[in-house]
Amino acid sequence: MIDLREIHEFFKDTIAYIIPIVIMIIIMLFVYSFVPVSGNSMEPSLSSGNVVILSRLRYKYADIKRNEIVVLKKKNDEGIKESYIKRVVGLPGEEIHYLNGYLYIDGEKNKENFMSDDVETSNFMFVDVCNETECPDGKIPENKYLVLGDNRNNSIDSRSFGLVDKSEIEGKVIFNIWPLNSLKKM
């Protein structure tokens, strides 16, 4: 005769392990995730081989702010979505351009404190990023953002693929956790 107490204990013990695993999977899919950094477009802030924690819910409840580092997905020329880690530089309603290594927002010169002095950004005007058809008033449209890599001379960013729609932004990078000697809040 089958001892139902043993079967009951087995399922009770198994469920005690399965429920936390399922909860962790749900959290990792919908709330936080680990994202490896590939390439050097965000140096010196992030280097290839770093692992960061991405908050997927951040922008469901808060606005995207200038200088935040985000993970986004953009379609490449073949229509395949690629992930990028970039810094938000331009917000909706702003006109952004670079002249002589300085960021200009609506005509006012701004200092990017996270940038080292030896990094130079090539000059570009807003019309180079967003043409007059897409941005008729010369400003970033609602729910669009201008993103750049910190390694400005070696980065595929809005200067290459244009403005980023809010729906393409997967979340905010909140921590750099690997390697351990580079552990920091972003």
C-alpha distance (Angstrom), angle and dihedral (degrees) to the residues before:
residue distance angle dihedral
M1 . . .
I2 3.81 . .
D3 3.76 115.8 .
L4 3.80 104.1 -132.2
R5 3.81 91.4 -167.4
E6 3.82 90.4 67.1
I7 3.81 92.3 49.2
H8 3.80 90.2 47.1
E9 3.84 90.9 50.3
F10 3.80 91.1 47.5
F11 3.83 92.3 53.5
K12 3.79 91.7 42.8
D13 3.82 91.2 53.0
T14 3.81 92.9 43.2
I15 3.80 93.1 50.5
A16 3.80 89.3 50.0
Y17 3.83 87.3 63.2
I18 3.79 99.5 35.4
I19 3.82 97.9 53.5
P20 3.85 95.4 57.3
I21 3.81 90.2 45.6
V22 3.81 91.8 51.2
I23 3.82 90.4 47.4
M24 3.82 90.7 50.8
I25 3.81 91.1 49.5
I26 3.81 91.2 50.8
I27 3.81 91.1 48.6
M28 3.80 92.0 48.5
L29 3.81 92.5 48.5
F30 3.79 100.0 43.9
V31 3.82 110.0 17.6
Y32 3.82 113.1 26.7
S33 3.76 134.3 3.3
F34 3.77 140.0 177.7
V35 3.80 113.9 -115.3
P36 3.81 123.3 -169.2
V37 3.80 116.7 -140.7
S38 3.78 113.3 -127.7
G39 3.78 120.8 -171.5
N40 3.78 133.6 8.8
S41 3.81 102.3 -91.6
M42 3.83 92.3 112.9
E43 3.81 98.1 46.6
P44 2.96 131.2 164.7
S45 3.85 90.8 22.5
L46 3.82 94.1 48.7
S47 3.80 128.8 9.7
S48 3.77 132.9 -157.7
G49 3.80 108.2 -83.6
N50 3.81 95.0 32.6
V51 3.79 117.1 125.7
V52 3.79 119.1 -145.4
I53 3.79 134.6 -171.1
L54 3.79 114.6 -121.9
S55 3.80 122.0 -154.3
R56 3.80 105.1 -146.1
L57 3.81 95.4 -176.0
R58 3.81 97.5 48.8
Y59 3.79 95.9 95.4
K60 3.79 94.8 42.2
Y61 3.83 87.2 71.9
A62 3.81 105.4 20.0
D63 3.79 137.6 46.6
I64 3.77 122.5 -105.7
K65 3.80 109.0 -106.1
R66 3.77 133.3 -155.7
N67 3.83 115.9 -91.2
E68 3.81 94.3 20.5
I69 3.79 114.5 134.3
V70 3.79 112.6 -127.2
V71 3.78 140.0 -178.4
L72 3.77 114.2 -131.4
K73 3.78 138.3 174.9
K74 3.80 120.5 -137.2
K75 3.78 129.3 175.5
N76 3.79 114.0 -115.1
D77 3.81 124.8 -143.8
E78 3.83 90.7 -79.5
G79 3.82 91.3 53.1
I80 3.82 93.7 -108.0
K81 3.81 116.5 136.0
E82 3.79 114.0 -119.9
S83 3.81 126.9 -169.5
Y84 3.79 120.8 -125.2
I85 3.79 132.5 -177.5
K86 3.81 110.3 -147.7
R87 3.80 143.2 153.6
V88 3.80 120.7 -109.6
V89 3.80 108.1 -121.5
G90 3.81 104.9 159.4
L91 3.81 128.5 44.5
P92 3.81 131.6 -161.5
G93 3.80 113.2 -72.4
E94 3.81 95.2 25.2
E95 3.77 133.0 113.7
I96 3.81 110.0 -141.8
H97 3.77 130.2 -169.8
Y98 3.81 139.8 149.5
L99 3.77 125.1 -132.0
N100 3.80 126.4 173.1
G101 3.80 92.0 -12.2
Y102 3.80 96.3 -51.5
L103 3.78 130.5 113.9
Y104 3.79 114.2 -127.9
I105 3.80 118.5 -161.5
D106 3.79 113.0 -169.3
G107 3.80 88.5 -20.2
E108 3.83 95.9 -51.4
K109 3.80 120.8 117.2
N110 3.83 113.9 -120.1
K111 3.79 131.3 -169.7
E112 3.79 117.5 -135.4
N113 3.81 101.3 -144.9
F114 3.80 94.9 -170.0
M115 3.83 91.6 60.6
S116 3.77 121.3 89.9
D117 3.80 114.6 -126.4
D118 3.81 93.5 -115.4
V119 3.84 93.3 61.7
E120 3.77 111.8 93.2
T121 3.77 125.6 -167.8
S122 3.79 116.5 -145.4
N123 3.78 113.7 -119.2
F124 3.79 116.7 -95.2
M125 3.76 135.9 161.3
F126 3.80 125.5 -138.2
V127 3.82 91.6 -109.6
D128 3.85 87.3 62.1
V129 3.83 88.7 62.7
C130 3.80 101.3 35.3
N131 3.80 121.4 23.0
E132 3.79 124.4 -139.3
T133 3.82 92.1 -100.7
E134 3.81 94.0 58.8
C135 3.81 95.6 33.4
P136 3.82 105.6 29.2
D137 3.80 94.8 167.3
G138 3.83 92.9 49.1
K139 3.81 92.8 -113.5
I140 3.79 134.8 106.4
P141 3.83 107.4 -89.6
E142 3.80 124.1 -123.6
N143 3.84 113.8 -72.4
K144 3.82 92.2 13.7
Y145 3.81 127.9 112.1
L146 3.78 138.0 -168.6
V147 3.81 110.9 -133.1
L148 3.81 129.9 -173.3
G149 3.77 136.1 -179.1
D150 3.81 116.6 -117.4
N151 3.81 89.9 -125.8
R152 3.79 89.5 66.7
N153 3.80 97.5 -177.9
N154 3.82 92.7 52.3
S155 3.80 106.5 38.4
I156 3.78 137.8 106.6
D157 3.79 102.6 -145.3
S158 3.81 142.5 125.1
R159 3.78 89.4 -40.5
S160 3.82 86.5 64.6
F161 3.81 105.8 30.7
G162 3.81 102.2 22.1
L163 3.76 130.3 -127.0
V164 3.80 120.2 -13.4
D165 3.78 122.0 -125.8
K166 3.81 116.8 -132.1
S167 3.82 88.9 -120.2
E168 3.83 89.2 61.6
I169 3.81 92.2 57.6
E170 3.79 109.6 93.1
G171 3.79 96.9 -170.9
K172 3.78 150.1 -63.7
V173 3.79 124.5 -63.4
I174 3.81 104.1 -125.2
F175 3.84 104.7 170.8
N176 3.77 139.4 19.4
I177 3.81 102.4 -145.3
W178 3.80 105.4 168.4
P179 2.92 134.2 93.8
L180 3.77 92.3 29.7
N181 3.81 93.3 -133.7
S182 3.82 88.5 63.2
L183 3.83 95.0 48.6
K184 3.82 107.5 143.3
K185 3.77 144.8 137.6
M186 3.79 112.2 -104.3
